[in-house]
Amino acid sequence: MSGAEKLIESQQAGAALRESEEHYRAVAEAATDAIITIDSDSTILIVNPATERIFGYSTEEMIGQPLTMLMPEYLRHLHKSGITRYLETGRKHIQWAAVQLPGLHKSGAEIPLEISFAEFTNDGRRFFTGIARDISERKRLQDKQARLARHAVLHAEVSAAVSESEKSLRAMLEICAAAVVRHLDAAFARIWLLNEEQKVLKLEASAGLYTNLDGQHAHIPLGSFKIGLIAAEQKPHLTNSVQSDDRVSDKDWAQREGMISFAGYPLLVEGRTVGVIAMFAQESLEQDTIEALESVAPIIAQGIERKRTQDTLRETQRLIQAIFDNSSAVIHVKDLDGRFLLVNRKFEEVVGLKSQEILGKTSFDLFPLNASAYDAADREVIETGSASETEEVLITERGNHIFLTTKSLLSDESGKPYALFGISAEITERKKVESDLREIQAELAHLNRVMTVGELTASIAHEINQPLAAIVMNGNAALRWLALDPPNLARARDSAELIIRDGDRASHVIARIRALLKKAPPSKTLLDVNEFVLEVVDLTQSEMVRNRVRLRVELAGDLPRVPGDRIQLQQVMLNLIANAVEAMRAIQDRQRALLITTDIIDNTVVRLAVSDNGPGIDSQTAQHLFNAFSTTKPEGMGVGLAISRSIIEAHGGRLWTEANDEFGATFQFTLPIVANES
Amino acid sequence: MTAPKPIIFIVDDDPSIRLALENLVSSTGQQAETHATAQDFLRDCPRDPAGCLVLDVQMPGLSGLDLQGELDHAGIHLPVIFITGHGDIPTTVRAMKAGAVEFLTKPVSDSELLAAINQAIEHDRLARADRAEVAQLRDRHEQLTPKEREVMELVVQGLLNKQIALKLNNSEITIKQHRGKVMQKMRADSLADLVRMAERLSSPGSPPM
């Protein structure tokens, strides 16, 4: 059969069909699906208008042509053998209902089709009708949906990775790169991190075709190559044609490996580049794929930032904990509800509990005996907002501990307090030492009194010896007066009177010394200052004589009485006089002169001053003159002035020294007229 | 020349002691004179006092030791009894070297003190006698001519008249005459007497005790 004959035959057959199927044609005309009728030789007999639209050919171009013209090359053979077999055996090589097969557009592009087949016989000839629906739009949507689903998974995986706090930064980045490879069909994906100081991008993660982190891309200078430029410019670089892209340097490699596309995004945090994520793919990248990469980039960037902050924070925490743990101070941090947030090793030691047993609990849970006191101090700090220093007692099985605790509020950036910081130093030992010291001081005061008296031993011995010697002599004289013949009774009586007077004098001296030596508790009485000064002067008179000191006493008249402890103040006065006398011992070239004065200042205080003309006090000595155990005397204990000052201060007065105009120094103290309990 | 009645001079700044000492001394029938300070005593002291001085070592102003020096300086030769409340060795030694006869520590027993006073008065009496003798000898010695003094000096050295004549380039006769004048003026009974007198004159300060 020639071509012309065949064509005529087809037209005749078609005409016959048309006559019989007039109403069906109307349907076919209106259909959006391609309806193609072929004969058993697969020659196209009838096409509807939709066929033209779907395949791009005109009806004339298709009629009489083999159906295979509408199939991709690779399906044509299958079709021929399949239909031949069906005609011979009745066995279908494909499903006839809604089978999806690609068609071939006139342009050469494949068209996704959903095809159903039907067979009919007319005049003993077998015909086949295929209904093909263009499903490219549906297919595109489906693909997109699938991609979007994968993108959602990518998003989720990346988000999960970056919020995973236990993993290292590198592990996190590796998960992200792998997710990009898996869900964006990348050939490989890599992440670099920027070292801002060195201006270098360092390869941190690589997944897919390449997983090595060394090699020529391990370190990329900022601003160099496509990765360095992405980082420097903070702009993504995208291409679906790596062969024609200026920035792809190794085109041979790309050709060899079939790389089609590249996408690289800067990883930005608040306008700062922290790194770059990039991928190569062996197919073109859909817009949504690019968008997917674009959408995970900031998540990864944030993740990097958070991780670094976390690491820094963790490092800082470790550092702080290490410092805390190595501190001898007892340190704790509580939240504002009083729950322990952090304690150091010393804290654990002191309370005898492990941190796991402490954290999250309150003082009421842990130290019920002392908690309310701690809590009151905490509350005060929280309410006032200012740091406080309190002494706190902790009662444990091993005994009582006393702490000096400084508490302060910890506030966030906005100034809102969120925790209470407490740092305590154990002062149990110090308190004990302090109390011991107080005892020692009392002892010393006593000792010093004795010692001062000791310094005046000769003086006191003289004071007692004088009247005693006189008594003995007068007694002897009396006996002699009585032994005369006749006895001289008048002189004997005179002698007895002298004895009584001297006896009285001796007992006065004894009483004064006893009072001086007695470790009497401070008892304040109203003192006549002048009288009190004269008493002391009386006690030291002989000492001055012995040292050839000329004494002048200038007392102000009408001094009010002042409250004070007579013994203690006498002690101070004695001390000042003894010091002055001592100081003047070195003087050979002038008369040693001591001036003792009393006066009243501003009607508020009475001043007592002891002024010598000794060598005076050099400024270096003056600095620690009143310190305990500071002395310039070879035999001195150095406690006199220290104790004297504390006595005067206990009286609400002041003890100080001034250099005299010409020679020596004046030591003076004041006593308030009105009792001033300080 | 009759010896004046000795006076016990008491110098002590402490009125109790002063009065008690005076009382004690008076009760033995001796005359006491009290002074509160060394200066007072120096001012009121007679030209050539007889007796002794009872001194407190430590006194305001002039101390006992200072007074002792002052008295020496003024040519007043009173034996001194020191009384001290606290006799330390250096002070004691210094006082004794300066001529104190006794150093007593308070409280002083009356017998000790009175014995010391009696001893001091006796000491003073002898010293005064000695001083009087030396003064007499010096007066006599003043009466000699220069030539006679020369001769006396050589005579007491034990030279013979002939040797003296040779040494002084005089005749033996002339020397003999001078020697007779010396013996007469010095009221010496013998050569030995003259030698003793010469010794006293050469060391007038040391009493024969």
HADDOCK unambig.tbl for C-alpha pairs under 7 A between the chains (distance, minus, plus):
assign (segid A and resid 462 and name CA) (segid B and resid 85 and name CA) 5.72 0.50 0.50
assign (segid A and resid 465 and name CA) (segid B and resid 85 and name CA) 6.81 0.50 0.50
assign (segid A and resid 465 and name CA) (segid B and resid 106 and name CA) 6.62 0.50 0.50
assign (segid A and resid 465 and name CA) (segid B and resid 107 and name CA) 6.49 0.50 0.50
assign (segid A and resid 466 and name CA) (segid B and resid 17 and name CA) 6.49 0.50 0.50
assign (segid A and resid 467 and name CA) (segid B and resid 16 and name CA) 6.38 0.50 0.50
assign (segid A and resid 468 and name CA) (segid B and resid 107 and name CA) 6.72 0.50 0.50
assign (segid A and resid 469 and name CA) (segid B and resid 106 and name CA) 5.92 0.50 0.50
assign (segid A and resid 469 and name CA) (segid B and resid 107 and name CA) 4.30 0.50 0.50
assign (segid A and resid 469 and name CA) (segid B and resid 108 and name CA) 6.37 0.50 0.50
assign (segid A and resid 470 and name CA) (segid B and resid 16 and name CA) 5.71 0.50 0.50
assign (segid A and resid 470 and name CA) (segid B and resid 17 and name CA) 4.96 0.50 0.50
assign (segid A and resid 470 and name CA) (segid B and resid 20 and name CA) 5.13 0.50 0.50
assign (segid A and resid 473 and name CA) (segid B and resid 20 and name CA) 5.55 0.50 0.50
assign (segid A and resid 473 and name CA) (segid B and resid 21 and name CA) 6.57 0.50 0.50
assign (segid A and resid 473 and name CA) (segid B and resid 24 and name CA) 6.03 0.50 0.50
assign (segid A and resid 473 and name CA) (segid B and resid 110 and name CA) 6.19 0.50 0.50
assign (segid A and resid 474 and name CA) (segid B and resid 20 and name CA) 5.06 0.50 0.50
assign (segid A and resid 474 and name CA) (segid B and resid 23 and name CA) 6.44 0.50 0.50
assign (segid A and resid 474 and name CA) (segid B and resid 24 and name CA) 6.29 0.50 0.50
assign (segid A and resid 476 and name CA) (segid B and resid 24 and name CA) 6.73 0.50 0.50
assign (segid A and resid 476 and name CA) (segid B and resid 110 and name CA) 6.45 0.50 0.50
assign (segid A and resid 477 and name CA) (segid B and resid 23 and name CA) 5.92 0.50 0.50
assign (segid A and resid 477 and name CA) (segid B and resid 24 and name CA) 4.33 0.50 0.50
assign (segid A and resid 477 and name CA) (segid B and resid 27 and name CA) 5.50 0.50 0.50
assign (segid A and resid 480 and name CA) (segid B and resid 27 and name CA) 5.61 0.50 0.50
assign (segid A and resid 481 and name CA) (segid B and resid 27 and name CA) 5.50 0.50 0.50
assign (segid A and resid 502 and name CA) (segid B and resid 16 and name CA) 6.68 0.50 0.50
assign (segid A and resid 545 and name CA) (segid B and resid 58 and name CA) 6.91 0.50 0.50
assign (segid A and resid 545 and name CA) (segid B and resid 59 and name CA) 6.28 0.50 0.50
assign (segid A and resid 545 and name CA) (segid B and resid 60 and name CA) 5.26 0.50 0.50
assign (segid A and resid 546 and name CA) (segid B and resid 58 and name CA) 6.01 0.50 0.50
assign (segid A and resid 548 and name CA) (segid B and resid 60 and name CA) 6.61 0.50 0.50
